[in-house]
């Protein structure tokens, strides 16, 4: 499973929630010194996400991804792969 479009299409998370998570994590006006980037020129984003909401989002995405991986076809160990 790759990309935000696929995550939203599968119903794992909404596009709005993923955008709120990303902008909140990146923006110092939301996350302060814990932000992933420096001061934003665009100011505070319209929709933000609190830490407990972000934790809930990541826990849900992790659970969905683990279930997705569990249902995938088993890895074929008989095929030799070059690394």
MDAnalysis code that builds the backbone (N, CA, C; Angstrom):
import MDAnalysis as mda
import numpy as np

u = mda.Universe.empty(249, n_residues=83, atom_resindex=np.repeat(np.arange(83), 3), trajectory=True)
u.add_TopologyAttr("name", ["N", "CA", "C"] * 83)
u.add_TopologyAttr("resid", np.arange(1, 84))
u.add_TopologyAttr("resname", ["UNK", "UNK", "UNK", "UNK", "UNK", "UNK", "UNK", "UNK", "UNK", "UNK", "UNK", "UNK", "UNK", "UNK", "UNK", "UNK", "UNK", "UNK", "UNK", "UNK", "UNK", "UNK", "UNK", "UNK", "UNK", "UNK", "UNK", "UNK", "UNK", "UNK", "UNK", "UNK", "UNK", "UNK", "UNK", "UNK", "UNK", "UNK", "UNK", "UNK", "UNK", "UNK", "UNK", "UNK", "UNK", "UNK", "UNK", "UNK", "UNK", "UNK", "UNK", "UNK", "UNK", "UNK", "UNK", "UNK", "UNK", "UNK", "UNK", "UNK", "UNK", "UNK", "UNK", "UNK", "UNK", "UNK", "UNK", "UNK", "UNK", "UNK", "UNK", "UNK", "UNK", "UNK", "UNK", "UNK", "UNK", "UNK", "UNK", "UNK", "UNK", "UNK", "UNK"])
u.atoms.positions = np.array([
    [0.863, -1.173, 0.000],
    [0.000, 0.000, 0.000],
    [0.901, 1.224, 0.000],
    [0.761, 2.019, -1.033],
    [1.600, 3.210, -1.120],
    [0.777, 4.441, -1.438],
    [1.148, 5.534, -0.857],
    [0.584, 6.824, -1.191],
    [-0.698, 7.176, -0.471],
    [-0.860, 8.467, -0.281],
    [-2.018, 8.973, 0.434],
    [-3.323, 8.687, -0.308],
    [-3.288, 8.731, -1.638],
    [-4.507, 8.453, -2.412],
    [-4.996, 7.039, -2.152],
    [-4.085, 6.081, -2.109],
    [-4.459, 4.689, -1.845],
    [-4.955, 4.511, -0.409],
    [-4.323, 5.193, 0.515],
    [-4.751, 5.112, 1.916],
    [-6.179, 5.633, 2.056],
    [-6.456, 6.759, 1.418],
    [-7.809, 7.332, 1.458],
    [-8.808, 6.441, 0.726],
    [-8.401, 5.893, -0.416],
    [-9.297, 5.031, -1.201],
    [-9.679, 3.767, -0.436],
    [-8.759, 3.255, 0.378],
    [-9.027, 2.065, 1.179],
    [-9.820, 2.392, 2.442],
    [-9.962, 3.685, 2.739],
    [-10.706, 4.097, 3.925],
    [-9.906, 4.026, 5.218],
    [-8.596, 3.940, 5.098],
    [-7.755, 3.859, 6.289],
    [-7.711, 5.201, 7.013],
    [-7.747, 6.295, 6.260],
    [-7.732, 7.646, 6.813],
    [-8.260, 8.589, 5.744],
    [-8.767, 9.722, 6.173],
    [-9.255, 10.695, 5.200],
    [-8.101, 11.568, 4.713],
    [-8.274, 12.127, 3.540],
    [-7.278, 13.052, 3.005],
    [-7.142, 14.260, 3.925],
    [-8.257, 14.740, 4.464],
    [-8.213, 15.879, 5.394],
    [-7.384, 15.560, 6.635],
    [-7.557, 14.356, 7.185],
    [-6.778, 13.977, 8.369],
    [-5.291, 13.866, 8.052],
    [-4.965, 13.296, 6.899],
    [-3.550, 13.178, 6.532],
    [-2.925, 14.547, 6.305],
    [-3.676, 15.459, 5.685],
    [-3.171, 16.818, 5.485],
    [-2.994, 17.532, 6.821],
    [-3.975, 17.393, 7.724],
    [-3.878, 18.023, 9.041],
    [-2.679, 17.477, 9.813],
    [-2.451, 16.165, 9.724],
    [-1.304, 15.553, 10.396],
    [-0.001, 16.136, 9.857],
    [0.143, 16.148, 8.530],
    [1.381, 16.614, 7.910],
    [1.641, 18.089, 8.229],
    [0.637, 18.926, 8.031],
    [0.861, 20.357, 8.265],
    [1.098, 20.659, 9.745],
    [0.441, 19.928, 10.626],
    [0.660, 20.136, 12.058],
    [2.062, 19.701, 12.475],
    [2.511, 18.581, 11.939],
    [3.849, 18.077, 12.284],
    [4.953, 18.974, 11.730],
    [4.699, 19.597, 10.598],
    [5.722, 20.398, 9.935],
    [5.770, 21.848, 10.402],
    [4.718, 22.364, 10.982],
    [4.564, 23.791, 11.203],
    [4.888, 24.182, 12.651],
    [5.809, 25.123, 12.803],
    [6.199, 25.556, 14.153],
    [5.074, 26.292, 14.870],
    [4.141, 26.889, 14.126],
    [3.042, 27.582, 14.796],
    [2.067, 26.602, 15.432],
    [2.147, 25.319, 15.051],
    [1.308, 24.276, 15.642],
    [2.127, 23.432, 16.618],
    [3.280, 22.950, 16.183],
    [4.076, 22.006, 16.966],
    [5.222, 22.638, 17.731],
    [5.413, 23.924, 17.590],
    [6.492, 24.598, 18.302],
    [7.858, 24.060, 17.910],
    [8.729, 23.914, 18.882],
    [10.093, 23.435, 18.621],
    [10.133, 21.987, 18.153],
    [9.039, 21.245, 18.339],
    [8.990, 19.850, 17.898],
    [8.623, 19.710, 16.422],
    [8.354, 20.816, 15.743],
    [7.986, 20.761, 14.319],
    [9.147, 20.218, 13.495],
    [8.791, 19.559, 12.396],
    [9.801, 18.955, 11.531],
    [10.549, 19.999, 10.711],
    [9.974, 21.171, 10.517],
    [10.598, 22.204, 9.698],
    [10.655, 23.506, 10.477],
    [11.323, 24.477, 9.907],
    [11.456, 25.782, 10.546],
    [10.182, 26.595, 10.425],
    [10.307, 27.866, 10.670],
    [9.161, 28.770, 10.656],
    [8.510, 28.764, 9.275],
    [7.194, 28.632, 9.272],
    [6.431, 28.595, 8.033],
    [6.064, 30.003, 7.591],
    [6.214, 30.256, 6.299],
    [5.839, 31.552, 5.749],
    [4.325, 31.668, 5.596],
    [3.642, 30.536, 5.576],
    [2.196, 30.547, 5.339],
    [1.375, 30.675, 6.623],
    [2.017, 30.713, 7.778],
    [1.286, 30.845, 9.031],
    [0.652, 29.537, 9.467],
    [-0.354, 29.641, 10.312],
    [-1.014, 28.465, 10.865],
    [-1.965, 27.851, 9.831],
    [-1.910, 26.528, 9.667],
    [-2.813, 25.876, 8.711],
    [-4.270, 25.973, 9.148],
    [-5.198, 25.839, 8.188],
    [-6.634, 25.932, 8.480],
    [-7.081, 24.820, 9.416],
    [-6.671, 23.589, 9.128],
    [-7.042, 22.452, 9.973],
    [-5.779, 21.885, 10.600],
    [-5.807, 21.729, 11.901],
    [-4.649, 21.183, 12.611],
    [-5.051, 19.899, 13.325],
    [-4.051, 19.228, 13.877],
    [-4.296, 17.972, 14.578],
    [-3.532, 17.999, 15.891],
    [-4.232, 17.710, 16.975],
    [-3.582, 17.624, 18.288],
    [-2.783, 16.321, 18.369],
    [-1.881, 16.263, 19.326],
    [-1.005, 15.102, 19.482],
    [-1.798, 13.816, 19.690],
    [-2.838, 13.846, 20.533],
    [-3.602, 12.616, 20.776],
    [-4.347, 12.175, 19.504],
    [-4.762, 13.121, 18.673],
    [-5.396, 12.773, 17.394],
    [-4.375, 12.157, 16.436],
    [-3.169, 12.713, 16.438],
    [-2.100, 12.181, 15.586],
    [-1.733, 10.758, 16.012],
    [-1.645, 10.528, 17.317],
    [-1.348, 9.180, 17.817],
    [-2.424, 8.194, 17.389],
    [-3.672, 8.605, 17.479],
    [-4.795, 7.753, 17.066],
    [-4.723, 7.460, 15.560],
    [-4.417, 8.462, 14.756],
    [-4.284, 8.277, 13.309],
    [-3.182, 7.267, 12.990],
    [-2.021, 7.436, 13.589],
    [-0.882, 6.544, 13.312],
    [-1.163, 5.132, 13.810],
    [-1.795, 4.992, 14.957],
    [-2.158, 3.652, 15.455],
    [-3.118, 2.961, 14.482],
    [-4.092, 3.706, 13.966],
    [-5.036, 3.135, 13.013],
    [-4.367, 2.747, 11.709],
    [-3.509, 3.624, 11.185],
    [-2.791, 3.313, 9.948],
    [-1.894, 2.089, 10.127],
    [-1.244, 2.005, 11.273],
    [-0.373, 0.858, 11.554],
    [-1.181, -0.437, 11.605],
    [-2.317, -0.411, 12.259],
    [-3.172, -1.607, 12.347],
    [-3.660, -2.033, 10.960],
    [-4.096, -1.066, 10.150],
    [-4.548, -1.384, 8.791],
    [-3.408, -1.954, 7.944],
    [-2.205, -1.350, 8.073],
    [-1.069, -1.802, 7.281],
    [-0.659, -3.226, 7.675],
    [-0.647, -3.501, 8.975],
    [-0.292, -4.848, 9.427],
    [-1.290, -5.884, 8.905],
    [-2.572, -5.548, 8.928],
    [-3.589, -6.455, 8.390],
    [-3.410, -6.638, 6.882],
    [-3.091, -5.556, 6.198],
    [-2.827, -5.612, 4.752],
    [-1.645, -6.547, 4.466],
    [-0.573, -6.407, 5.221],
    [0.604, -7.256, 5.029],
    [0.297, -8.710, 5.369],
    [-0.535, -8.931, 6.388],
    [-0.894, -10.292, 6.774],
    [-1.647, -10.997, 5.648],
    [-2.463, -10.254, 4.922],
    [-3.268, -10.843, 3.847],
    [-2.523, -10.969, 2.527],
    [-1.365, -10.327, 2.410],
    [-0.577, -10.406, 1.179],
    [-0.134, -11.842, 0.929],
    [0.164, -12.119, -0.317],
    [0.683, -13.445, -0.655],
    [2.004, -13.664, 0.072],
    [2.219, -14.865, 0.559],
    [3.484, -15.151, 1.250],
    [4.679, -14.913, 0.329],
    [5.759, -14.512, 0.903],
    [6.998, -14.276, 0.162],
    [7.528, -15.594, -0.378],
    [7.814, -15.621, -1.656],
    [8.310, -16.834, -2.299],
    [9.813, -16.947, -2.078],
    [10.218, -17.829, -1.175],
    [11.633, -17.982, -0.846],
    [12.383, -18.820, -1.871],
    [11.655, -19.452, -2.809],
    [12.326, -20.283, -3.811],
    [12.944, -19.446, -4.924],
    [12.525, -18.190, -5.045],
    [13.063, -17.324, -6.094],
    [14.296, -16.628, -5.552],
    [15.408, -16.762, -6.294],
    [16.636, -16.100, -5.865],
    [16.607, -14.673, -6.358],
    [16.906, -13.773, -5.463],
    [16.912, -12.346, -5.790],
    [18.315, -11.795, -5.547],
    [18.733, -10.917, -6.423],
    [20.029, -10.267, -6.267],
    [19.818, -8.970, -5.510],
    [20.636, -8.755, -4.502],
    [20.540, -7.528, -3.726],
    [21.543, -6.522, -4.156],
])
